[in-house]
Amino acid sequence: MGLFSIFSREIAIDLGTANTIIYYNDKDIVDEPSIVAMERNSGKIIAIGKRALMMHGKTHENIKTIRPLKDGVIADFQAAEYMLKGMIKMISTKRSLFPAALRMVICIPSGITEVEERAVRDSAEQAGAREVRLIHEPMAAAIGIGIDVLEPTGNMVVDIGGGTSEIAVIALGGIVSNKSIRTAGDDFSADIEEYMRKQHNIYIGERTTERVKVEVGAAMKELDNPPEDFAVHGRDLITGIPKEIIVNYAEIAESIDKSIAKIEMAIMNALEQTPPELSADILKTGIHLTGGGAMLRGLDKRISQKTKLPVHVADDPLKAVARGTAIALKNFDKYPFLIK
């Protein structure tokens, strides 16, 4: 903690398209879906996070749910500000005579534009931050899974989030080659939803799609330990009445095949841009998978077959970026050039 830590709070934020994770005092205090529920007439925020997600797809005309982030960047500035304020309040309920000054480190996609970066800073400042620093997601992910990013050794990190997939080769505390594509978990969900419509004539909502992805999501049609078939409930597109169908993992693997192929192509492009000395390192260290997409069954095996490289799925991949952001904040003197 910095000087005058009594009157300041240092928080690390993984501001994700699907989930926002906030670390405070080395603990993940907040882990909530990135969504808010708002009254249309008054503009009043009714709920954020899990409570807002429960309302998603079930609201009447006077309530709307908003996902402030799309493709890894802020799409709705005001909703993002409200969401950040609400989640920061979750850290502590204690009232103080002197409000604590907030020092934030927020991770951002490596392919972000200056305008999108400015939107992140402005949202954080409007939410009460006195000082805002930014760190690129693949660098945060590398630190979060225990890689010594300051060493002259090449490491490749692939972070598959909700809105973006970040592929980066890291050495000597910097990103040597990287590829940021807006194909990730949300695209898998869209692919599944479209498949259900075309193949089974059933319309399913966003929450149901997410459950299908978790329960029977797979990157390959042949798995060593396949999950059991899953019952999907939705609306029949022909009759309009509720309907149940049974799907298996092979169907889901087929539906998301094209999106995974795009991520594979981005990995191959990043490898092609990598200097030969670092390529030699990656042959030994392999590829590290982080983010929610890393938990997709068979993805590590599929990428390994494509690249002919060893692929490692990080422990607790969902929180790797947030954990790395928190470590960078705590060791500010060690990583001064990692944070903008």
C-alpha positions as CSV (number, residue, x, y, z in Angstrom):
1,M,0.0,0.0,0.0
2,G,1.2,3.5,-0.7
3,L,1.7,6.5,1.5
4,F,-1.3,7.7,3.5
5,S,-2.8,4.2,3.1
6,I,-5.3,4.9,5.9
7,F,-7.0,7.5,3.7
8,S,-6.7,5.6,0.4
9,R,-7.7,2.3,-1.0
10,E,-5.9,0.5,-3.8
11,I,-8.1,-1.8,-5.9
12,A,-7.4,-4.0,-8.9
13,I,-10.2,-4.4,-11.4
14,D,-10.7,-6.9,-14.2
15,L,-13.4,-5.1,-16.1
16,G,-14.7,-7.9,-18.3
17,T,-17.4,-8.2,-20.9
18,A,-19.0,-11.1,-19.0
19,N,-17.8,-10.6,-15.4
20,T,-16.1,-7.9,-13.4
21,I,-13.7,-9.0,-10.6
22,I,-12.3,-6.6,-8.0
23,Y,-9.3,-7.4,-5.8
24,Y,-8.8,-5.5,-2.6
25,N,-6.2,-6.4,0.1
26,D,-5.1,-9.4,-1.9
27,K,-8.6,-10.9,-2.0
28,D,-11.2,-11.1,-4.7
29,I,-13.9,-9.2,-2.9
30,V,-16.2,-8.7,-5.9
31,D,-17.0,-11.3,-8.6
32,E,-20.2,-10.2,-10.4
33,P,-21.6,-10.4,-13.9
34,S,-21.1,-7.1,-15.9
35,I,-24.7,-6.1,-16.2
36,V,-27.1,-3.5,-14.7
37,A,-30.9,-3.3,-14.6
38,M,-32.4,0.2,-15.0
39,E,-35.9,1.8,-15.0
40,R,-36.6,3.2,-18.5
41,N,-38.8,6.1,-17.2
42,S,-36.6,7.4,-14.4
43,G,-33.2,6.1,-15.5
44,K,-32.8,4.7,-11.9
45,I,-30.5,1.7,-11.4
46,I,-32.4,-1.1,-9.8
47,A,-29.8,-3.8,-9.6
48,I,-26.2,-4.6,-10.7
49,G,-24.3,-7.9,-11.0
50,K,-26.0,-11.1,-10.0
51,R,-29.3,-9.5,-9.2
52,A,-29.5,-7.8,-12.5
53,L,-28.5,-11.0,-14.3
54,M,-31.5,-12.8,-12.7
55,M,-33.7,-10.2,-14.3
56,H,-32.1,-10.5,-17.7
57,G,-34.5,-11.8,-20.3
58,K,-37.4,-11.6,-17.9
59,T,-38.1,-7.8,-17.6
60,H,-41.3,-5.9,-18.4
61,E,-41.4,-2.8,-20.6
62,N,-40.3,-0.4,-17.8
63,I,-37.1,-2.3,-16.9
64,K,-34.2,-2.9,-19.2
65,T,-31.0,-4.8,-18.6
66,I,-27.7,-3.4,-20.0
67,R,-24.4,-4.9,-20.6
68,P,-22.0,-1.9,-20.4
69,L,-19.2,-3.7,-22.2
70,K,-19.1,-5.2,-25.6
71,D,-16.1,-6.9,-27.3
72,G,-14.0,-6.1,-24.2
73,V,-14.5,-2.3,-24.3
74,I,-17.1,0.1,-22.9
75,A,-20.2,0.4,-25.1
76,D,-22.4,2.3,-22.6
77,F,-20.4,4.9,-20.7
78,Q,-23.1,5.8,-18.1
79,A,-24.1,2.2,-17.4
80,A,-20.4,1.4,-16.9
81,E,-20.0,4.2,-14.4
82,Y,-23.1,3.1,-12.4
83,M,-21.9,-0.5,-12.4
84,L,-18.4,0.5,-11.2
85,K,-19.8,2.7,-8.5
86,G,-22.1,-0.1,-7.3
87,M,-19.4,-2.7,-7.3
88,I,-16.9,-0.5,-5.5
89,K,-19.5,0.0,-2.7
90,M,-19.6,-3.8,-2.2
91,I,-15.9,-3.6,-1.0
92,S,-16.8,-1.9,2.2
93,T,-20.0,-0.8,3.9
94,K,-18.2,1.2,6.6
95,R,-18.8,4.9,6.5
96,S,-16.0,7.3,7.1
97,L,-15.8,11.0,7.9
98,F,-13.1,11.3,5.2
99,P,-14.0,9.2,2.1
100,A,-11.0,7.0,1.0
101,A,-9.2,8.1,-2.1
102,L,-9.3,5.3,-4.7
103,R,-6.3,4.2,-6.6
104,M,-7.3,1.8,-9.4
105,V,-5.4,-0.5,-11.7
106,I,-7.7,-1.7,-14.5
107,C,-6.8,-4.3,-17.2
108,I,-7.6,-3.6,-20.8
109,P,-7.4,-5.5,-24.1
110,S,-4.1,-5.1,-25.9
111,G,-5.8,-4.1,-29.1
112,I,-7.8,-1.2,-27.5
113,T,-7.9,2.1,-29.2
114,E,-7.0,5.5,-27.6
115,V,-10.7,6.5,-27.5
116,E,-11.7,3.2,-25.9
117,E,-8.9,3.5,-23.4
118,R,-10.1,7.0,-22.5
119,A,-13.6,5.7,-21.9
120,V,-12.2,3.2,-19.3
121,R,-10.3,6.0,-17.6
122,D,-13.3,8.4,-17.6
123,S,-15.6,5.8,-16.2
124,A,-13.2,4.9,-13.4
125,E,-12.7,8.6,-12.5
126,Q,-16.5,9.2,-12.6
127,A,-16.8,6.2,-10.2
128,G,-14.5,8.0,-7.7
129,A,-11.0,7.1,-8.7
130,R,-8.3,9.7,-7.9
131,E,-5.7,7.8,-9.8
132,V,-6.2,5.3,-12.7
133,R,-3.5,3.1,-14.2
134,L,-4.0,0.5,-16.9
135,I,-2.4,-2.8,-17.7
136,H,-2.9,-5.0,-20.8
137,E,-4.8,-8.2,-20.2
138,P,-2.3,-10.8,-21.5
139,M,0.5,-9.2,-19.3
140,A,-1.8,-9.3,-16.3
141,A,-2.7,-12.9,-17.1
142,A,0.9,-13.9,-17.3
143,I,1.7,-12.4,-13.9
144,G,-1.5,-14.0,-12.5
145,I,-0.4,-17.5,-13.5
146,G,3.0,-17.1,-12.0
147,I,5.2,-16.4,-15.0
148,D,8.2,-14.2,-14.3
149,V,7.6,-11.7,-17.1
150,L,10.8,-9.8,-16.4
151,E,13.0,-12.8,-17.5
152,P,14.5,-12.9,-21.0
153,T,12.4,-16.0,-21.7
154,G,9.6,-16.1,-24.2
155,N,6.1,-17.1,-23.0
156,M,2.9,-17.2,-25.0
157,V,-0.4,-16.4,-23.2
158,V,-3.8,-16.9,-24.7
159,D,-6.5,-15.2,-22.7
160,I,-10.0,-16.1,-24.0
161,G,-12.6,-13.8,-22.3
162,G,-16.2,-12.9,-23.1
163,G,-15.6,-10.2,-25.7
164,T,-12.0,-10.6,-26.8
165,S,-9.3,-13.3,-27.2
166,E,-5.8,-11.9,-26.4
167,I,-2.8,-13.7,-27.7
168,A,0.6,-12.4,-26.7
169,V,4.3,-13.4,-26.6
170,I,5.9,-11.9,-23.5
171,A,9.6,-11.4,-22.6
172,L,11.6,-8.9,-20.6
173,G,8.5,-7.3,-19.2
174,G,7.0,-6.4,-22.5
175,I,4.7,-7.7,-25.2
176,V,6.9,-8.8,-28.2
177,S,4.1,-9.9,-30.5
178,N,0.4,-9.9,-30.0
179,K,-2.9,-10.4,-31.6
180,S,-6.2,-9.2,-30.2
181,I,-9.4,-10.5,-31.9
182,R,-13.0,-9.8,-31.0
183,T,-13.9,-13.5,-31.2
184,A,-14.4,-15.1,-27.7
185,G,-17.0,-16.5,-25.3
186,D,-19.8,-14.3,-26.5
187,D,-19.3,-15.6,-30.0
188,F,-19.5,-19.2,-28.8
189,S,-22.9,-18.3,-27.2
190,A,-24.2,-16.6,-30.4
191,D,-23.1,-19.7,-32.4
192,I,-24.9,-22.1,-30.0
193,E,-28.1,-19.9,-30.1
194,E,-28.0,-19.9,-33.9
195,Y,-27.4,-23.6,-34.1
196,M,-30.4,-24.3,-31.8
197,R,-32.6,-22.1,-34.1
198,K,-31.5,-23.7,-37.4
199,Q,-31.1,-27.3,-36.3
200,H,-33.8,-27.8,-33.7
201,N,-36.3,-24.9,-34.4
202,I,-36.0,-23.7,-30.8
203,Y,-35.3,-20.2,-29.5
204,I,-33.3,-20.0,-26.3
205,G,-32.3,-17.1,-24.1
206,E,-28.9,-15.8,-23.2
207,R,-28.8,-17.5,-19.7
208,T,-29.9,-20.8,-21.2
209,T,-27.2,-20.5,-23.8
210,E,-24.6,-19.9,-21.1
211,R,-25.7,-23.1,-19.3
212,V,-25.5,-25.1,-22.4
213,K,-21.9,-23.8,-22.9
214,V,-21.0,-24.8,-19.4
215,E,-22.7,-28.1,-19.2
216,V,-21.9,-29.6,-22.7
217,G,-19.6,-27.1,-24.3
218,A,-16.7,-28.7,-26.2
219,A,-14.0,-27.8,-28.7
220,M,-13.7,-31.3,-30.2
221,K,-16.2,-33.9,-31.3
222,E,-14.2,-36.7,-29.6
223,L,-13.4,-36.3,-25.9
224,D,-11.8,-38.8,-23.5
225,N,-14.3,-37.9,-20.7
226,P,-17.5,-36.6,-22.5
227,P,-20.2,-34.8,-20.4
228,E,-23.7,-36.3,-20.2
229,D,-26.4,-35.1,-22.7
230,F,-28.2,-31.9,-21.5
231,A,-31.9,-31.0,-21.6
232,V,-32.4,-27.5,-23.2
233,H,-35.6,-25.6,-22.7
234,G,-36.8,-22.8,-24.9
235,R,-39.6,-21.7,-27.3
236,D,-40.6,-23.7,-30.3
237,L,-40.2,-21.4,-33.4
238,I,-43.1,-23.1,-35.2
239,T,-45.7,-23.6,-32.6
240,G,-44.6,-20.9,-30.1
241,I,-45.1,-23.2,-27.1
242,P,-42.3,-24.2,-24.6
243,K,-40.2,-27.1,-25.8
244,E,-37.5,-29.4,-24.5
245,I,-34.7,-30.9,-26.5
246,I,-31.7,-33.1,-25.6
247,V,-28.3,-32.0,-26.9
248,N,-24.9,-33.6,-26.7
249,Y,-21.4,-32.2,-26.6
250,A,-20.6,-33.2,-30.2
251,E,-23.4,-30.9,-31.5
252,I,-22.1,-28.0,-29.5
253,A,-18.5,-28.6,-30.8
254,E,-19.9,-28.5,-34.3
255,S,-21.7,-25.2,-33.7
256,I,-18.7,-23.3,-32.3
257,D,-16.1,-24.8,-34.6
258,K,-15.8,-21.7,-36.9
259,S,-15.2,-19.4,-33.9
260,I,-12.5,-21.6,-32.4
261,A,-10.9,-21.8,-35.9
262,K,-10.6,-18.0,-35.8
263,I,-8.8,-18.1,-32.5
264,E,-6.5,-20.8,-33.8
265,M,-5.7,-18.7,-36.8
266,A,-4.9,-15.7,-34.5
267,I,-2.5,-17.9,-32.5
268,M,-0.7,-19.0,-35.7
269,N,-0.4,-15.4,-36.8
270,A,1.1,-14.4,-33.5
271,L,3.6,-17.3,-33.7
272,E,4.6,-16.3,-37.2
273,Q,5.5,-12.8,-35.9
274,T,7.6,-14.1,-33.1
275,P,11.4,-13.7,-33.3
276,P,13.2,-17.1,-33.7
277,E,14.9,-17.0,-30.3
278,L,11.6,-16.5,-28.5
279,S,10.0,-19.2,-30.7
280,A,12.7,-21.6,-29.4
281,D,11.6,-20.7,-25.8
282,I,7.9,-21.3,-26.6
283,L,8.8,-24.7,-27.9
284,K,9.8,-25.5,-24.3
285,T,7.4,-23.3,-22.2
286,G,4.4,-24.0,-24.4
287,I,1.1,-22.0,-24.6
288,H,-0.7,-20.9,-21.5
289,L,-4.5,-20.7,-21.6
290,T,-6.4,-18.3,-19.3
291,G,-9.9,-16.8,-19.2
292,G,-13.3,-18.4,-19.1
293,G,-12.9,-19.8,-22.6
294,A,-9.9,-21.8,-21.4
295,M,-12.3,-24.1,-19.5
296,L,-14.0,-25.3,-22.8
297,R,-13.5,-29.1,-22.9
298,G,-10.9,-30.2,-25.3
299,L,-9.7,-26.7,-26.3
300,D,-6.2,-27.3,-25.0
301,K,-5.9,-30.5,-26.9
302,R,-7.2,-28.9,-30.1
303,I,-4.8,-26.0,-30.0
304,S,-1.9,-28.4,-29.2
305,Q,-2.8,-30.5,-32.3
306,K,-2.9,-27.3,-34.4
307,T,0.3,-25.7,-33.2
308,K,2.3,-28.9,-32.3
309,L,3.1,-27.2,-29.0
310,P,2.4,-28.1,-25.4
311,V,-0.7,-26.3,-24.1
312,H,-1.3,-25.6,-20.4
313,V,-4.6,-24.5,-18.8
314,A,-4.0,-22.2,-15.9
315,D,-5.3,-23.0,-12.4
316,D,-8.5,-21.0,-11.9
317,P,-8.3,-19.4,-15.4
318,L,-11.3,-17.1,-14.8
319,K,-9.4,-15.1,-12.2
320,A,-5.9,-15.1,-13.7
321,V,-6.2,-11.6,-15.2
322,A,-7.6,-10.1,-12.0
323,R,-5.0,-11.9,-9.8
324,G,-2.2,-10.6,-12.0
325,T,-3.6,-7.0,-11.9
326,A,-3.7,-7.2,-8.1
327,I,-0.1,-8.5,-8.0
328,A,1.1,-5.7,-10.3
329,L,-0.6,-3.1,-8.1
330,K,0.9,-4.5,-4.9
331,N,4.4,-4.7,-6.5
332,F,4.1,-1.3,-8.2
333,D,7.9,-0.7,-7.8
334,K,8.7,-4.0,-9.4
335,Y,6.4,-3.5,-12.4
336,P,6.4,0.3,-13.0
337,F,6.6,0.1,-16.8
338,L,3.8,-2.5,-17.1
339,I,1.1,-0.1,-15.9
340,K,0.3,3.0,-18.0
